Amino acid sequence: MTYSLLKSTAVAALTLGMASAGHAATVYIPDGSADQVIVVDSTTGKVIRRIKGLEAVHGLAGSPGSRYLVAGSYADVTPDEADEAPKPDSVSEDEHAEHHAAPAKGAMPSDQGISILTVLDAGTGEIVRRLEVPGAVHHVAVSRDGGMAAATHPAGDGISLIDLDAMEYKGFVATGPLPNYAVFSKDGTNLYVSNTGNGTISDVDVDRGIVARNIVAGEAPEHVLLTEDGSTLYAADADAGVVHEISLPGGEVARSFDIGGALHGFDLSDDGSTLFVSSLGAEKLIAVDLASGEMRGNDLSPAPYHLTTIVGTNTLFVSSQSEPKVWIVDQATLSATNEIPVGDVGHQMVVMP
């Protein structure tokens, strides 16, 4: 692996000025065992508010086509604890009971635990619905039109599908060992799920609730992302330190980028020309020019973890796995320009316009 280390403070200052001129968006940071989602203004990095009462929140997803955010808990609960989930302050007990929805009998595997998936109003942070799902939720996905959500259950070897229009649990799909991350196709008809335990990505037919095929993707794929046009899927083969570029709809690995170190988060630049990757093992951020395949990098420590491109600002938000903070990082220099304190660890961050 060859990449250049960038440390130009002049370029950093220029890019930070460009970020300030960008349009404002809202960034939602799930804060793990702090049991909250932190809401941040993308241009200032200032905390706007905190959404409390979301136990062990790790997975979080939304889309521009939806008014909702979907938050997953990485903790199992008993049926009694599920019934006693705290109600929003603004609703009555009867409304809370109606909005705390258990799946229809037989919809969930009978041999799994229970966890809570919480649907939030993205504008207000109010809890709209709490849904029981079969076991701890790792990551969450929402379709581009906002009509469907999915949650991965590593301990259950499958995923849950949620109909957000009807606010109903649609069903469970067995995908493979240790399902980790999921992303919907551009039209929402398919869901790509990484199975870390057997080196595959399951292509799920959403309407039929079945695995249509499995795509081989290295040794242990974790995070996945899809290009804006839906033609290319990227998979982080985390322990191998490699990112695979998969052509769709065929499912062939077109290229592999040897990043080095154990990988975690990654995302694309606004124009889709650059792939940003956090190397947790090497404690670096890497930027891959997708036209040439050339890489550049910079040190970021300790333990760069989840990574999200903040659209229109020329910045990235990158959490640390070992310290309670999220860095604001300049895309040109890959250097941190500011920090946002968190209570625990920032996980699957979401940017909403």
HELIX and SHEET records of a PDB file:
HELIX    1   1 THR A    9  ALA A   21  1                                  13    
HELIX    2   2 PRO A   79  ASP A   83  1                                   5    
HELIX    3   3 GLU A   93  HIS A   99  1                                   7    
HELIX    4   4 PRO A  154  GLY A  156  5                                   3    
SHEET    1   A 5 TYR A   3  LEU A   5  0                                        
SHEET    2   A 5 MET A 295  ASP A 299  1                                        
SHEET    3   A 5 LYS A 284  ASP A 289 -1                                        
SHEET    4   A 5 THR A 274  SER A 279 -1                                        
SHEET    5   A 5 LEU A 263  LEU A 268 -1                                        
SHEET    1   B 4 VAL A  47  LYS A  52  0                                        
SHEET    2   B 4 GLN A  36  ASP A  41 -1                                        
SHEET    3   B 4 THR A  26  PRO A  30 -1                                        
SHEET    4   B 4 VAL A 350  MET A 352 -1                                        
SHEET    1   C 5 VAL A  57  GLY A  62  0                                        
SHEET    2   C 5 TYR A  68  SER A  73 -1                                        
SHEET    3   C 5 SER A 115  ASP A 121 -1                                        
SHEET    4   C 5 ILE A 127  VAL A 133 -1                                        
SHEET    5   C 5 HIS A 100  ALA A 101  1                                        
SHEET    1   D 4 VAL A 140  VAL A 142  0                                        
SHEET    2   D 4 MET A 148  HIS A 153 -1                                        
SHEET    3   D 4 GLY A 158  ASP A 163 -1                                        
SHEET    4   D 4 GLU A 168  ALA A 174 -1                                        
SHEET    1   E 4 PRO A 179  PHE A 184  0                                        
SHEET    2   E 4 ASN A 190  ASN A 195 -1                                        
SHEET    3   E 4 THR A 200  ASP A 205 -1                                        
SHEET    4   E 4 ILE A 210  VAL A 216 -1                                        
SHEET    1   F 4 PRO A 221  LEU A 226  0                                        
SHEET    2   F 4 THR A 232  ASP A 237 -1                                        
SHEET    3   F 4 VAL A 242  SER A 247 -1                                        
SHEET    4   F 4 GLU A 252  ASP A 258 -1                                        
SHEET    1   G 4 PRO A 304  ILE A 310  0                                        
SHEET    2   G 4 THR A 315  SER A 320 -1                                        
SHEET    3   G 4 LYS A 325  ASP A 330 -1                                        
SHEET    4   G 4 ALA A 336  PRO A 341 -1                                        
END                                                                             
